[in-house]
Amino acid sequence: MQIEVISVVKLIGTENELIRLRKYVTSPGVGFSFNNVLAPPEELVNMNVDKVLTTQEEINLMSVYGVGYLSDWKMINWGTQFTTVSVSWFSNSYVKLSTVNTPPLGIFHKLTLDFDIKLHVLYTDNHTTGIVFYDKGKGIEKKITGYEAEVVYYLTEDPTFTYKRWIAINKDISKAKKCDMELLFNHDTEYLTLAKSIIDQKSEPIPI
């Protein structure tokens, strides 16, 4: 089953460098192009997706690219097999995007190698939340699961989301979980404080 993963990205750098990066990753009608950042090898792109490689063909491709199939190359290099589902730029230093199943951590890593910037990334899929700080290609990741991750997911969708709104759409929940969620919505943990420092309060995206 495919799941949506939301990534909130704060970019830290000079205004000129942020403008240069945004121009680099966007194309007409495309808010964030992974191909612009790290293009897959043409040989893998042009391969029929239904083709089943012989052992020798796979060995030959792996000797050149490290993998035999485009989907594997994307997972290793992008961090996800697919391009973005949606993209919203709120400023040159803040973008929110969604992908399928996994966040594009490889793309974020590559950007900090190609540009003089730092990235603070928060990704969440309602069950797992991760925060990664990138600087010159090096990433420090902090990951959580459970109720804290669920709270972060709702706040990522809407930074003003409250426990009252959560309980209105989650009525058939155990009393224990209700108590835990109310506590988390109203009293920040160290992780929630960190997450909120990345989640921007702006609500309207700007045009691509």
Residue pairs with C-beta under 8 A, 6 or more apart in sequence:
2 100
2 101
3 100
3 101
3 125
3 126
4 85
4 98
4 99
4 100
4 125
5 80
5 98
5 99
5 100
5 101
5 102
5 103
5 123
5 124
5 125
6 96
6 97
6 98
6 123
6 124
6 125
6 153
6 156
6 157
7 96
7 97
7 98
7 99
7 103
7 104
7 108
7 121
7 122
7 123
8 94
8 95
8 96
8 121
8 122
8 123
8 156
8 198
8 199
8 200
9 94
9 95
9 96
9 97
9 108
9 119
9 120
9 121
9 122
10 93
10 94
10 119
10 120
10 121
10 198
10 200
11 18
11 21
11 92
11 93
11 94
11 95
11 117
11 118
11 119
12 93
12 117
12 118
12 119
12 120
13 21
13 93
13 115
13 116
13 117
13 118
14 116
15 92
17 115
17 116
17 117
18 92
18 93
18 117
19 92
20 115
21 92
21 111
21 115
21 117
22 89
22 92
24 36
24 37
24 114
24 115
25 32
25 33
25 36
25 37
25 111
26 32
26 33
26 36
26 208
27 33
27 36
29 208
30 87
30 208
31 84
31 86
31 87
31 88
31 89
31 95
31 97
31 208
32 84
32 87
32 95
32 97
33 83
34 78
34 83
34 84
34 104
34 107
35 83
37 107
37 110
37 111
37 114
38 77
38 78
38 106
38 107
38 110
40 70
40 73
40 74
40 77
41 64
41 65
41 73
43 61
43 64
43 65
44 61
44 65
44 67
44 69
44 70
44 73
45 70
47 69
47 70
49 70
53 61
53 68
53 69
57 68
58 68
61 67
61 68
62 68
65 73
66 73
66 76
67 73
67 76
71 81
74 80
74 81
74 82
75 81
75 102
76 106
77 106
78 104
78 106
78 107
79 102
79 103
79 104
79 105
79 106
79 107
79 108
80 99
80 100
80 101
80 102
80 103
80 104
81 100
81 101
81 102
82 99
82 100
82 101
83 99
84 97
84 98
84 99
84 104
85 97
85 98
85 99
85 100
86 97
86 98
87 95
87 96
87 97
87 98
87 208
88 95
88 96
88 97
88 205
89 95
89 205
89 206
89 208
90 96
90 200
90 202
90 204
90 205
90 206
91 202
91 206
94 200
94 202
96 156
96 205
97 104
103 121
103 123
103 130
105 121
105 123
105 132
105 139
108 119
108 121
108 132
108 134
108 139
109 134
109 137
109 139
110 137
111 117
111 119
111 134
112 118
112 119
112 134
112 135
112 136
112 137
112 138
113 136
113 137
118 133
118 134
118 135
119 132
119 133
119 134
120 131
120 132
120 133
120 134
120 197
120 198
121 130
121 131
121 132
121 133
121 134
121 198
122 129
122 130
122 131
122 152
122 156
122 195
122 198
122 199
123 129
123 130
123 132
124 130
124 149
124 152
124 153
124 156
125 153
126 149
126 150
126 153
127 145
127 149
127 150
128 143
128 144
128 145
128 149
129 143
129 144
129 145
129 148
129 149
129 152
129 153
129 195
130 141
130 142
130 143
130 144
131 141
131 142
131 143
131 191
131 194
131 195
131 198
132 139
132 140
132 141
132 142
133 139
133 140
142 191
142 194
144 152
144 191
147 177
147 180
147 181
147 184
148 184
148 189
148 191
148 192
150 181
151 181
151 184
151 185
151 192
152 191
152 192
152 195
154 161
154 166
155 161
155 195
155 196
155 199
156 199
159 196
159 199
159 200
159 201
162 185
163 181
163 182
163 185
163 186
166 181
166 185
167 173
167 178
167 181
167 182
170 181
173 181
184 192
188 196
